[in-house]
Amino acid sequence: MSTETTGLGTPEDLTDAERGAVEAELRPLADGEFVLAERYTEWQVRAPTLESDLAISNIAQDELGHARLWYDLLEDFGYTEAALIWEANPEDFQHPTLVELPLGEGDWADAIVRGYLYDTYENLHLRALEGTSYPWIADRVGKVLAEEDYHTQHARNWLSRLCEDDPGRERVRKALDRLFPYALTLFAETEHEAAIVDMGIRTESLADMREEWLGVVVPHLDSLGLSVPVSEDGEVLVDLPDQVGTDGSHTEHWPELFEEFTHTYRELELGEPPRLLEDPDEV
């Protein structure tokens, strides 16, 4: 679903409705990248090979960089990075709950399946932002897309490796069964969804992106001998979890992860926290 619209103005010129829609588009993107990176860092020095350890560390760093790009645009509305992350309440975060789940039984297949489902979605999402009416987003899409293409290929390569034999395929199947329902939270709509599309902030609706995503992941997973709970006519046969994230609802696992990454700032009173990365406008 595409739309034609005039470009939006500067952050200072946006109406309340336009600002609300822009924020609703940016916050899940920023939080999703940040929380996924937090989970990926749990794999450092634990991945199955040195090569994969380096790769997942680099991917985690990339995701933090992407989060920084989106948080920076939210700062144009008067927020600070500290307020958005370290001083926020757990329910303030709007990431899809897929990214907050703990890694299943320490299995590398879990990280790979999660990455494949998320990165395929993100690739589609970013392409729907290339023609955005908000130019500050458009300026950053190219850099993120280039790195996400690598992330997607990394996940696809590892899926193929893991599915080369029955034991590996069974590990992937267990991870897929666990994660697939939560992957649907990637497409959970907020009250701002219609405005986001009508204003041209994103040129595809989440509903259309969901159909495109299914059209990519279902046949690819099927080619690896993995069944997905989708009927022949494309109907998804699992329900959306009760906790979707974008509405502030989270799983029982989120408070512990939130406490882990905010502990130093909250408990040790170290003052101004370090920035995630350098200011994107100064590099």
C-alpha positions as CSV (number, residue, x, y, z in Angstrom):
1,M,0.0,0.0,0.0
2,S,1.6,3.2,-1.1
3,T,0.7,6.8,-0.7
4,E,1.6,10.2,-2.2
5,T,1.9,13.2,0.0
6,T,3.9,16.4,0.4
7,G,6.9,16.3,2.6
8,L,6.6,17.1,6.3
9,G,8.3,20.1,7.7
10,T,11.2,20.5,10.2
11,P,10.7,19.0,13.7
12,E,9.8,22.5,15.0
13,D,7.1,22.9,12.3
14,L,5.3,19.6,12.8
15,T,1.7,19.7,14.1
16,D,0.9,17.7,17.2
17,A,-0.6,15.0,15.0
18,E,2.4,14.9,12.7
19,R,4.8,14.8,15.6
20,G,2.8,12.0,17.3
21,A,2.9,9.9,14.1
22,V,6.6,10.4,13.6
23,E,7.4,9.5,17.2
24,A,5.2,6.4,16.9
25,E,7.2,5.3,13.9
26,L,10.6,6.0,15.4
27,R,10.3,4.7,18.9
28,P,9.6,1.0,18.1
29,L,12.5,1.1,15.6
30,A,14.9,2.6,18.1
31,D,13.9,0.4,21.0
32,G,13.8,-2.7,18.9
33,E,17.3,-2.2,17.7
34,F,18.6,-1.4,21.2
35,V,17.0,-4.4,22.9
36,L,18.0,-6.8,20.2
37,A,21.6,-5.7,20.5
38,E,21.4,-6.3,24.3
39,R,20.3,-9.9,23.6
40,Y,23.0,-10.4,21.0
41,T,25.7,-9.2,23.4
42,E,24.8,-12.3,25.5
43,W,26.4,-14.4,22.8
44,Q,29.8,-12.8,22.8
45,V,32.5,-15.4,23.5
46,R,29.7,-18.1,23.5
47,A,29.0,-18.5,19.8
48,P,29.9,-21.8,18.2
49,T,33.0,-20.6,16.3
50,L,35.4,-17.7,16.5
51,E,34.1,-16.4,13.2
52,S,30.5,-16.4,14.4
53,D,31.5,-14.8,17.7
54,L,33.0,-11.9,15.8
55,A,30.0,-11.7,13.5
56,I,27.4,-11.5,16.2
57,S,29.5,-8.9,18.1
58,N,29.7,-6.8,14.9
59,I,25.9,-7.2,14.4
60,A,25.2,-6.1,18.0
61,Q,27.4,-3.1,17.4
62,D,25.5,-2.3,14.2
63,E,22.2,-2.6,15.9
64,L,23.3,-0.1,18.6
65,G,24.4,2.2,15.9
66,H,21.0,2.0,14.2
67,A,19.2,2.6,17.5
68,R,21.4,5.7,18.0
69,L,20.3,7.0,14.6
70,W,16.6,6.7,15.5
71,Y,17.0,7.9,19.1
72,D,18.8,11.0,17.7
73,L,15.8,11.9,15.6
74,L,13.6,11.6,18.8
75,E,15.9,14.0,20.5
76,D,14.8,16.6,18.0
77,F,11.6,16.7,19.9
78,G,13.2,17.6,23.2
79,Y,14.0,14.1,24.6
80,T,17.5,13.1,25.7
81,E,19.1,9.7,25.2
82,A,19.2,9.3,29.0
83,A,15.4,9.9,29.3
84,L,14.7,7.5,26.4
85,I,16.8,4.7,27.8
86,W,18.5,4.9,31.2
87,E,15.9,7.0,33.0
88,A,12.8,5.5,31.3
89,N,10.4,3.2,32.9
90,P,10.1,-0.4,31.6
91,E,6.7,0.2,30.2
92,D,8.0,3.2,28.2
93,F,9.8,0.9,25.8
94,Q,7.9,0.1,22.6
95,H,9.9,-2.7,21.0
96,P,8.2,-5.8,19.7
97,T,8.4,-8.5,22.3
98,L,10.2,-10.9,19.9
99,V,13.5,-9.1,20.8
100,E,13.2,-9.2,24.6
101,L,12.7,-12.9,25.0
102,P,15.7,-14.7,26.6
103,L,17.8,-16.9,24.3
104,G,16.2,-20.4,24.4
105,E,18.2,-22.8,26.5
106,G,21.4,-21.2,25.3
107,D,20.9,-22.6,21.8
108,W,22.6,-20.8,18.9
109,A,19.6,-21.8,16.7
110,D,17.5,-19.4,18.8
111,A,19.7,-16.4,18.0
112,I,19.8,-17.3,14.3
113,V,16.0,-17.8,13.9
114,R,15.3,-14.6,15.9
115,G,17.8,-12.7,13.7
116,Y,16.3,-14.1,10.5
117,L,12.7,-13.2,11.4
118,Y,13.6,-9.8,12.6
119,D,16.1,-8.8,9.9
120,T,13.7,-9.9,7.1
121,Y,11.1,-7.7,8.7
122,E,13.5,-4.8,9.1
123,N,14.7,-5.0,5.5
124,L,11.1,-4.6,4.4
125,H,10.4,-1.8,6.9
126,L,13.4,0.2,5.8
127,R,12.5,0.0,2.2
128,A,9.1,1.3,3.2
129,L,11.0,4.3,4.6
130,E,13.0,5.1,1.6
131,G,10.2,7.3,0.2
132,T,9.2,8.7,3.6
133,S,7.7,12.2,3.7
134,Y,9.9,13.0,6.8
135,P,13.3,13.7,5.2
136,W,15.3,13.3,8.4
137,I,14.4,9.6,8.3
138,A,15.2,9.2,4.6
139,D,18.7,10.6,5.2
140,R,19.5,7.6,7.4
141,V,17.8,4.7,5.7
142,G,20.6,3.9,3.2
143,K,23.3,3.4,5.9
144,V,21.0,1.1,7.9
145,L,19.9,-0.9,4.9
146,A,23.4,-1.7,3.8
147,E,24.2,-3.2,7.2
148,E,20.9,-5.0,7.5
149,D,21.5,-6.8,4.1
150,Y,24.6,-8.3,5.7
151,H,22.7,-9.3,8.9
152,T,20.0,-11.0,6.8
153,Q,22.6,-12.9,4.7
154,H,24.4,-14.0,7.9
155,A,21.2,-15.4,9.3
156,R,20.2,-17.2,6.1
157,N,23.7,-18.7,5.8
158,W,23.5,-20.1,9.3
159,L,20.0,-21.4,8.9
160,S,21.2,-23.4,5.9
161,R,24.2,-24.7,7.9
162,L,22.0,-25.7,10.9
163,C,19.5,-27.5,8.7
164,E,22.0,-29.6,6.9
165,D,21.2,-32.6,9.2
166,D,18.2,-33.8,11.3
167,P,19.6,-32.8,14.7
168,G,20.4,-29.3,13.6
169,R,17.0,-28.9,11.8
170,E,15.2,-30.1,15.0
171,R,17.0,-27.3,17.0
172,V,15.9,-24.8,14.5
173,R,12.3,-26.2,14.5
174,K,12.1,-25.8,18.3
175,A,13.4,-22.2,18.1
176,L,10.9,-21.4,15.3
177,D,8.0,-22.9,17.2
178,R,8.9,-20.7,20.2
179,L,9.6,-17.5,18.4
180,F,7.2,-17.4,15.4
181,P,4.2,-16.2,17.4
182,Y,6.3,-13.4,18.9
183,A,7.6,-12.5,15.4
184,L,4.0,-11.4,14.7
185,T,4.4,-8.6,17.2
186,L,6.6,-6.9,14.6
187,F,3.4,-6.0,12.8
188,A,1.2,-5.0,15.8
189,E,-0.5,-1.7,15.0
190,T,-0.6,1.3,17.3
191,E,-3.3,4.0,17.3
192,H,-1.1,6.0,15.0
193,E,-0.8,3.4,12.2
194,A,-3.4,5.1,9.9
195,A,-1.8,8.5,10.3
196,I,1.7,7.1,9.7
197,V,0.6,5.8,6.3
198,D,-1.7,8.6,5.4
199,M,1.0,11.2,6.1
200,G,3.5,9.2,4.1
201,I,5.9,8.7,7.0
202,R,6.0,5.0,5.9
203,T,4.9,4.1,2.4
204,E,3.6,0.6,3.3
205,S,1.2,-0.3,6.0
206,L,2.2,-2.9,8.6
207,A,-0.6,-5.2,7.3
208,D,0.9,-5.1,3.8
209,M,4.4,-5.6,5.2
210,R,3.2,-8.6,7.1
211,E,2.0,-10.2,3.9
212,E,5.2,-9.5,2.2
213,W,7.2,-10.9,5.1
214,L,5.2,-14.1,5.1
215,G,5.8,-14.3,1.4
216,V,9.5,-14.3,2.0
217,V,10.0,-16.3,5.2
218,V,7.4,-19.1,4.7
219,P,8.8,-20.4,1.4
220,H,12.4,-20.0,2.5
221,L,11.8,-21.9,5.8
222,D,9.8,-24.5,3.8
223,S,12.8,-25.0,1.5
224,L,14.8,-26.0,4.6
225,G,12.3,-28.6,5.7
226,L,10.7,-26.4,8.3
227,S,6.9,-26.1,8.7
228,V,5.4,-22.7,9.6
229,P,1.9,-22.3,11.1
230,V,0.4,-20.8,8.0
231,S,-2.4,-22.4,5.9
232,E,-2.2,-22.9,2.1
233,D,-4.2,-19.7,1.5
234,G,-1.8,-17.7,3.7
235,E,-3.8,-17.6,6.9
236,V,-1.6,-17.5,10.0
237,L,-2.6,-20.3,12.4
238,V,-1.3,-18.9,15.6
239,D,-2.6,-16.0,17.7
240,L,-0.7,-12.8,18.5
241,P,0.7,-13.0,22.0
242,D,-1.0,-11.0,24.8
243,Q,2.2,-8.9,25.2
244,V,3.1,-7.1,21.9
245,G,5.5,-4.5,23.2
246,T,4.5,-1.6,21.0
247,D,1.7,-0.8,23.3
248,G,3.9,-0.9,26.4
249,S,2.9,-4.5,27.4
250,H,5.9,-6.8,27.9
251,T,6.7,-10.4,28.8
252,E,7.8,-11.6,32.2
253,H,11.3,-11.6,30.9
254,W,11.5,-7.8,30.3
255,P,11.9,-6.5,33.8
256,E,15.1,-8.5,34.4
257,L,16.7,-7.5,31.1
258,F,15.7,-3.8,31.8
259,E,17.3,-4.0,35.3
260,E,20.5,-5.5,33.9
261,F,21.2,-2.7,31.4
262,T,20.1,0.2,33.6
263,H,21.6,-1.0,36.8
264,T,24.9,0.9,36.6
265,Y,23.1,4.2,35.9
266,R,20.3,3.8,38.4
267,E,22.1,2.2,41.3
268,L,25.7,3.5,41.1
269,E,24.7,7.1,40.5
270,L,27.5,7.7,38.0
271,G,25.8,10.8,36.6
272,E,25.5,11.4,32.9
273,P,25.6,8.0,31.1
274,P,27.9,7.5,28.2
275,R,26.3,7.9,24.8
276,L,25.5,4.8,22.8
277,L,27.7,6.1,20.0
278,E,28.9,9.4,18.6
279,D,26.3,11.9,17.5
280,P,25.3,10.9,14.0
281,D,25.1,14.6,13.0
282,E,28.8,15.1,13.9
283,V,30.3,12.1,12.0
